[in-house]
Amino acid sequence: MKKLNLLELFAGVGGLSLGFEQTGQFNIVGAIELDPVIADSFAKNNPNTKVFIGDICKLDPKKIAKEFNTKIDIIVGGPPCQGFSTRGPCRGRDDGRNYLFKEFFKYTKFFNPKYFVIENVAAIMGTADGYFLNLILNEAEKQGYKVDYDILDARYFGVPQMRRRAIFIGSKKGNAKVPKMNMKNKIVSVWDAISDLAYIESGEGEFLSKYKNKPESKYQTELRKNSKNLYNHIATKHSDVAIQRLAMIPPEKGKEFLPKEHLTKSTFGGTWCRLEKNKVSPTIVTRFDTPSNGQNNHPFLNRSITPREAARIQSFPDNFIFHGNKSSVIKQIGNAVPPRLANAIATEILKAEDE
């Protein structure tokens, strides 16, 4: 089969396109990303991809097309979803961020690919009584696409994380379908993902280090396969009071063990809670380095998870290196589409291509 040429919009660090590339049947020819630091991280992990840095609302598809001068077979992307997120105020039709999908369709209209994939938070389905869902479906239909869509949970695709996302797959033939969740598959747990990583304490770790332990699960073996070194395994240096609070919490437990004077006013569910070793992680978000932000603390060490531990929970392979300052790196990981979920979507599109 001839490889399909892929363009990624709202690319972030490229978790979505990585899952497609891992099939061996897609060329990632171009990517558009607003944040220059994140775009640089994408480029370093994808040296053969033309990365465009800038506001997609201001970039011209004609100029983009001239840069790689090839037919685009598929466009993928996750328009920023803060306006739909359940973790902040949702202003529905009044939130301008909720209309960025229109920029996505500007590119499908120009390039006319055979397929497209839109990823977004699950809440997009019901926001404003389905107003945005219908806008997406109507715009796709105008351009000659038939759309299959559903809400998928990453844990049912080999990702050690509960992450529910709305997935839209558009195809000109109408034969590309959203993958089905197999809830009978064995779940990959937090400990399956991170147990082999060095037990470093708050403030410890290096950007580049050596593996100290052998892989202890099939998942770890697979993610370590193409990496001789360990990157991004750096623990945030927490305040003394944060460490003191975590020290009061037994392994795999939560804030119920904190005295009243140590309870904070955080509104996030799971605040000060530890991850449970034999379960999947809650959704990894962009503040996983903060103990009070949610259930993102190590099962027994007195610290939040490291970027590499979070990347493992997101299903990034160890040879994918996150570049930039700390705040950028956690944003890159927290906002990414889990590559294993993306890989399942890509596999379904390849099935349609074979028909």
N, C-alpha and C positions, 0 to 999 in steps of 0.2 A: 504493500500500500504506500502511495506517495504521502509524505508527511504533510499535515495541514499547517498552514501559516496562521499564527495567533497574535492578536493585538490585545494588550491588557490596558484597560482604563482604570483610573483611581487605583493604581497598582499597589500602593503601599510597598512593602518589602517583597511581595511577589509570592505569597503562599498559594494563591489560586493558580497562577500559571505554573508554579513548580509542580503541583499535582498533575497537571496536563503533561508537562515535559517528562515526568517520570514514566509515562507510558511508552516513551520512545517514538511516538507518532506525531508529535507536534513541534514545530519550530517557533520559538518565542521571538518574533521578529521586532516587536516594538512594545513600548510601555510608556504610559503617561502618569506622572506623579507630581503633585503640587509641592511637597516638602523636599527641598534640595538635599538635606542630610539623608532622608529615607531613600530618595532617588539614587544617591551615591551608594547606599548599601545594596539596593537592588542591582545596580550596574556592576558592582564588584562580584556579586554572586552569579551574574548573567553577562559575562564579558562579550558575548556575541549578539546581544540585544541592543537595539538603538533605544536609549532612554531619553524621553522628552520631559523637561522640568518646567512646570508652569501651571497656571490656572486653565483648566480644560475649557472653561467658558470663553477664554480669550484666544486659545490656540485654534489654528485653521486646519481642518482635516486635509485640505489640498496640499498644504505645505508639509504636513506630516507624511502624506503618501509619497511625496517626492524623495523623502529621505531614505526609504528602503525599497521603493520601486518594485513592489511585488504584490501579487494578489493576496488579499486577506480572506481566509476561509472561515475564521471564527473570531468574534470579539467577546471578551469576558471582562467582568469588573464588578466591584461592589461599591456603588455610589455611597458616600458618607451617610451614616445612618443615625447620627445623634438626634435628629428630629423625630425619629420613631422609637428611640431607645426607651426602655422602661426604667432605666437608671436615672433619668433626668426629666425635666418638664417636656411634655409633648404638646406642641401647639397646633398639630394637625395641618390644616390648609394654610395657616398663618405663618408657618415656618418655612422660610425660603430654602433651607437645606433639603427639604423634602421633595424638591423639584429637580435635583441634579440628575435624576435618571433621564431627563429630557436631553441632557448633553450626551448621554450614552446613545440615545436613539439618533442624535445628529450624526454620530459616527457610523451606526449601522446603515443609515440612509445613504451616506456617501460611499462607503466601502461595499455595501450589499453582500455581506458574507453569507455563507450557507447556514451558519449557526450563530447563536449568541447565548451567553450565560450571564444572568444577573444574580448576585448574592446580596442578601440584606438580612436585617434582623427580622425575627418572626412577626414582630408587631406591625410590620408594614401591611400584613394581610387585613388587619382589622381597623387600622387607623382611619379616622373620619368615615366610619361605616363602609370601609372598602373603597373609598374614593380613589386612593392612589393605586390600589390593585387594579381597578378598572381602567385607570389612565394608562397603566403599563400594558395591559392586555389590548386595549384599543389602539394604542400607537403601534404595537407590534403587528397587529392585524392589518393596519393601513400599509405597512411595509411588506406585506406578503408572508408574514411568519405565522405559524401555528405554535402555540405555547403550551408546554406542560409545566405545571408548577406544584410545589408542595413544601411543607416544612419538614426539614430533615434534622435529625439529632446526630452529631458527629460520633457519639459513643457507639453507635451501631455500624460504624465504618472503620473500626479499629483504632479510634482515637480515644485516649484515656481521659476523656473530658465530656461533660454534659454541655453541649453547645447547640442550641436550636437555631436554625437559620432558614429563611425563606429562599428557595432556589427556583429560578425561572429559566427554562431552556426553550429557546426559540429555534425553529428549523423551517426552512423553505418547503421541505417535503412533508413536514409534520410528523416525522417518524422518530425524532429524538425524544426520549423520555427521561424523567427524573428517576434516579436509582431508587430501588425499594429498600426499606430498612429491614434487615433480618434481625429481629429481636431475640432470636435463639442463639446467635453467635456468642461465643465467649467474650466477655467484656475485658478489655485491657485496663488494668488498675493503675493507680498512681505509683504503687511500688514496682509494678512491672516496668514502669517508665523510668524511674529515677533511682532505684536502689543501688545501682553500681556507681553513682556519682559520689565523689569524695565528700566526706562529712565535714565540711568546713563550717566555721562559726561566723557570726556577725562581723563584717568588715574584712573577712579573709577571701582569698581567691585571686586569680590572675586572669587576664584576657586570654592568654595562651598557657596551657598546662598539659601535663601528661596524664593519661589514665592511670589510676592507682588500683583499680579493681577490674576483674574480668566481668564480662556481661553475665547477668543472672537471669535473663529471660530472652525469649525469641525476639520480642519487640526491641530490646536493647541491642541485640546482635544485629538486627536489621538496620537500626538507625546509626550504629557505629561502623557499618560495613566499609564505607569509603573514607573514613577519617582516621588518621594516625595520631592526631592530637585532639585535645579538648579545648573548646573555645567558649568564652562568655560565661564561665562558671565562677561568678563573682558574687559574693554575698553583700547585700547592702549593710552599711554600718548604721545600726540603729542606736537610738538614744539609750542611756542607762535605764530610764524608766520603762521604755518599751521592752527591753530585755528582761527587766524585773517582772513585768506582767506576764510575758511568755513563760518565764520560769515557774510561774504559779500554775500554769495550765498543763495537766498531764498529757502524755502522748495521745494524739488523735482526738483530743477533747476541745472544749471551747470556753467562751467567756463566762459560762455559768460557774466556773471555778474562781473567778476574780472577785475580790471584795468590792463592795459598793463604791468605795472611794477610788477604785481603779477603773470603773466602767466609764467609757467615753460616750460622747453624744453622737457618734457615727450612725448614720441612717442606713448603712449598707448591711444587708443580711450576711450573717456569718462573721461579723467583725470579731477580730482576735481569735478566730477559730483555726485549728490545725487541720490539715488534710488528713483524710483517713486512708491508710495504706492499701486496703483491699477493695476500695471503691474508686469510682472515677472522680476526677476533680470537678468542682463547679466551673462555670465559664471563666476562662482566663481573661482578665480585663487589663486596662492600661495602667493600673496602679497596683499591680501584684507585688510590688516591692514594699508596700506599706502594710504593716501588721494589722492596723485597724480598718483596712479597706474591705476586708472580707475574709473568706476561708481560703487564704493563700499563704498560710504559714506551714513550715516543714512539719511532718508528722511528729517529730520529737526534738529537733534542734531548735534553739531559741532565736529564730530568724524567719523572715519571709523566704519564699523560694527564690532561687537565682534565675537570671535570664536563661541559662541553659536548661535548668529544670523546667521552666515554663515552656521553653521551646520543645522539649521532649513531650510535655503534656499536650502541646499543639501539634505534635507529630512531625516536626521539622527534623531532618537528618542532621547528624553532628557535623557534617562537612558544610552545612549552610551557616555562614558566619555573619553575625550582626555587627555592623559598624556604626560608629557615632557615639555621642555621649550617653550617659546612663538613661536620661529621660527619653531620648529618642529610641534607644534600644528596647525599652519596655513598651513603648508605644508601637514599635514595629511588630513585636511579638503579640501584644494584646489585641491589636486590630486585625491580625492576619486571618485568612481562611486556613483552616487546618489542611495541609497538603494531602493527607489521606482521604479526607472528604472530597477534595477537588479531584483526586485521582479516580474516585468512584464515579463522579460526574463525567469525567473525560472518557472513561471506559464505556459508558452508555452512549456517548456521542460516536465513539468508534464503531459500536454495534450498528448504529444508524447509518454510518458511512459505508458499512459493508453490505447493506441491504440493496 
